[in-house]
């Protein structure tokens, strides 16, 4: 398995990225968020979060309103689809 440093600072093969999300250890939330930004977050999703005035951290920690929940769930579904397994959301 690749190291966290490789995940965050290099361009590992997608299979290694997926494996790290399945079995790796992010240690701290800011490393987890950095990996999401680098490998999962699209520009469209970034704009949506900006429009909703939400951070990735707020989404991950459930700190969003009921009105924002559908958008957050959609983003989580897209990330899960990209990874090929259920990781985000309930």
Protein Blocks (a to p, Z undefined) as FASTA:
>chain_A
ZZfklmmmmccdfklmmmmmmmmcehiaklmmmmmmmmmmcfklmmmmmmnopafklmmn
opacfklmmmmmmmmmmmmmmnopafedZZ
